[in-house]
Amino acid sequence: MRPRAIRGRGRLGDVAAKEDPRIEGIVPWAPLEKGRAAREEVEALGDNPLVKGIRRIIQFEPDPEFCLRPDFVEGVRMLPELGLHFEITIAEAHLENTVTFVRRCPEVRFMLDHCAKPRIAEGVLDPWRKYIAQLAEMSNVWCKLSGLTTEADHQTWTREDLKPYVDHVMACFGPDRIVFGGDWPVATLATDYPRWVETVEWSLAGCTRDELRKVFHDNAVAFYRL
């Protein structure tokens, strides 16, 4: 069985982990915008050894500078003290501010979810490419290879549509800082699980066997401390 880390609120993740022994990590939500005042809530989540990091979704915030608010930055900076990382969930429009945000938190380990959701359905690569490269320059940032099919046309996407985005992520982060993600169940809006796995394997055909093992298994084990 393949070990898995799951997202969501801590209690739901804990229930799921009790039902499925393959779940070895949970990344719950916490109100980090409260800054240091969120410490007690985050510590309570961290009492569960399955909790590996915090995922405070940014992409739905109406304020485009949400991630730059001083209290939010302070809340994220607190995470290494508790042995936790931060999971970045944004859309392409948030990338420029996210680069600045990450630079303000050099001690924090970051996982960029869904490759920052590029505009695949529109066939747009820029400025996404520029900001992905800037994030990858920071060694404390990793990237989750997931969520791409739902950014493409749900009905007509092809693996060729996705490959330029996979190629760029691989060129920037390399096989040591990329983690395969299934993005279940959201991904089922556009694909089934076998097709997504096959698409990633095809896109990474130039990788060695060891590199593929890192992307599909070893990097997740290392980053999430599974």
C-alpha positions in Angstrom: 0.0 0.0 0.0 1.2 3.5 -0.8 1.3 5.9 2.2 -0.7 9.1 1.8 -0.9 12.5 3.3 -4.4 14.2 3.1 -5.7 17.7 3.3 -8.6 19.1 5.3 -9.7 20.1 8.7 -7.9 18.3 11.5 -10.9 16.4 12.9 -12.1 15.1 9.5 -8.6 14.0 8.6 -8.2 12.3 11.9 -11.5 10.3 11.4 -10.3 9.3 7.9 -7.0 8.2 9.2 -8.6 5.9 11.7 -10.7 4.3 8.9 -7.8 3.9 6.5 -4.3 2.9 7.8 -2.7 4.0 4.6 -3.1 7.7 5.7 0.1 8.6 7.5 -0.1 12.4 7.3 -2.8 15.1 7.7 -2.5 18.8 6.6 -5.4 20.7 8.3 -6.6 24.2 8.1 -5.8 26.8 10.8 -6.5 30.6 11.1 -2.9 31.7 10.6 -4.2 35.2 9.8 -4.5 35.6 13.6 -0.8 35.7 13.8 0.7 34.6 17.1 -2.8 34.5 18.5 -3.4 31.3 16.5 -0.6 29.5 18.4 -2.9 27.7 20.8 -5.1 26.3 18.0 -2.1 25.2 15.9 -0.5 23.6 18.9 -3.7 21.6 19.6 -3.7 20.4 16.0 0.0 19.5 16.3 -0.7 17.3 19.3 -1.9 14.8 16.8 1.3 13.1 15.4 -0.3 12.6 12.0 -0.5 16.4 11.5 2.5 17.5 9.4 1.7 21.0 8.3 -1.0 23.7 7.9 -3.0 24.5 4.8 -4.6 27.9 4.9 -6.2 28.4 1.4 -5.3 31.8 -0.1 -6.8 31.6 -3.6 -10.4 32.4 -2.5 -9.5 35.5 -0.4 -10.9 38.6 -2.1 -7.9 40.6 -1.0 -5.1 39.9 -3.4 -2.5 40.9 -0.8 -3.9 38.6 1.9 -0.7 36.6 2.1 1.3 39.8 2.7 -0.7 40.9 5.8 1.7 41.1 8.7 -0.4 39.0 11.0 -0.7 36.2 8.4 3.1 36.3 7.7 3.7 36.1 11.5 1.4 33.2 11.8 3.2 31.3 9.0 6.6 32.2 10.5 5.5 30.5 13.7 5.1 27.0 12.1 8.8 25.9 12.2 8.7 26.3 16.0 6.0 23.6 16.0 7.7 21.4 13.5 5.1 22.1 10.8 5.3 23.3 7.2 2.9 25.5 5.2 0.9 24.3 2.2 0.4 27.1 -0.5 -2.9 26.9 -2.3 -3.2 29.7 -4.8 -4.2 30.4 -8.4 -1.8 32.0 -10.9 -3.1 35.5 -10.1 -1.6 35.2 -6.6 1.9 34.1 -7.7 3.6 37.5 -7.7 2.6 38.3 -4.1 3.3 34.7 -3.1 6.9 35.1 -4.2 7.2 38.1 -1.9 5.4 36.2 0.9 7.8 33.2 0.7 10.8 35.5 0.7 9.6 36.9 4.0 9.5 33.4 5.6 12.9 31.9 4.9 12.8 29.4 7.8 9.5 27.9 6.7 9.2 24.8 4.5 6.6 25.3 1.8 4.7 22.9 -0.5 3.2 24.6 -3.5 0.0 22.8 -4.3 -1.3 22.1 -7.8 1.7 23.9 -9.5 -0.2 27.2 -8.6 -3.0 26.4 -11.0 -1.8 27.7 -14.4 -4.3 28.7 -17.0 -4.1 25.5 -19.1 -7.5 25.8 -20.6 -6.4 29.1 -22.2 -3.0 27.7 -23.3 -1.3 30.5 -21.3 2.2 29.9 -19.9 3.2 33.4 -18.9 3.7 35.0 -16.4 3.2 31.7 -14.6 6.5 30.4 -15.9 8.4 33.4 -14.5 7.0 33.2 -11.0 7.4 29.4 -10.8 11.1 29.8 -11.6 11.4 32.5 -8.9 9.8 30.2 -6.3 12.0 27.3 -7.3 15.1 29.4 -6.7 14.3 29.2 -2.9 15.3 25.8 -1.6 12.7 25.7 1.1 9.9 25.5 -1.6 8.7 22.2 -3.0 6.0 21.7 -5.6 3.1 19.2 -5.7 2.5 17.9 -9.2 -1.3 17.7 -9.0 -4.5 19.5 -10.0 -3.5 20.2 -13.6 -6.4 18.4 -15.3 -9.0 20.6 -13.6 -7.2 23.7 -14.9 -7.5 22.3 -18.4 -10.8 21.8 -20.4 -12.5 19.1 -18.3 -13.9 17.3 -21.3 -11.3 17.7 -24.0 -7.9 17.9 -22.4 -5.0 15.8 -23.7 -1.7 14.9 -22.1 -0.1 17.1 -24.7 -2.0 20.1 -23.2 -0.5 19.5 -19.8 3.1 18.6 -20.8 4.5 22.1 -21.2 3.5 22.9 -17.6 4.9 19.6 -16.2 8.1 20.2 -18.2 8.6 23.7 -16.7 7.9 22.5 -13.1 10.4 19.7 -13.6 13.0 22.0 -15.1 12.7 24.5 -12.2 12.3 22.2 -9.2 14.0 19.1 -10.4 13.2 15.5 -9.4 14.2 16.1 -5.8 11.6 18.7 -4.9 8.5 17.5 -6.8 5.8 15.4 -5.2 3.1 13.6 -7.1 -0.4 14.3 -5.9 -3.7 12.7 -6.9 -5.9 15.6 -5.8 -8.8 13.2 -5.1 -11.7 13.7 -5.3 -11.5 17.1 -7.0 -9.6 15.6 -9.9 -12.6 13.4 -10.8 -14.2 16.5 -12.3 -11.8 16.1 -15.2 -10.1 12.7 -15.0 -10.0 9.3 -13.4 -7.1 8.3 -11.2 -5.4 5.8 -13.6 -5.5 8.4 -16.5 -3.8 11.0 -14.3 -1.1 8.6 -13.2 -0.5 7.5 -16.8 -0.4 11.2 -17.9 2.3 12.0 -15.4 4.3 8.9 -16.2 4.2 9.8 -19.9 5.2 13.4 -19.2 8.2 12.2 -17.2 9.3 9.6 -19.7 12.8 11.2 -19.7 13.3 10.5 -16.0 15.4 7.7 -14.6 13.8 5.0 -12.5 15.3 6.5 -9.4 13.9 10.0 -10.3 10.5 8.5 -10.9 10.6 6.8 -7.5 11.4 10.2 -5.9 8.5 12.0 -7.6 6.0 9.2 -6.9 7.1 8.1 -3.5 10.4 9.1 -1.8 9.9 12.9 -1.9 6.5 12.7 -0.2 7.9 10.4 2.5 10.8 12.9 3.1 8.8 16.1 3.0 5.8 14.9 5.0 7.9 12.9 7.4 5.8 9.8 6.7 
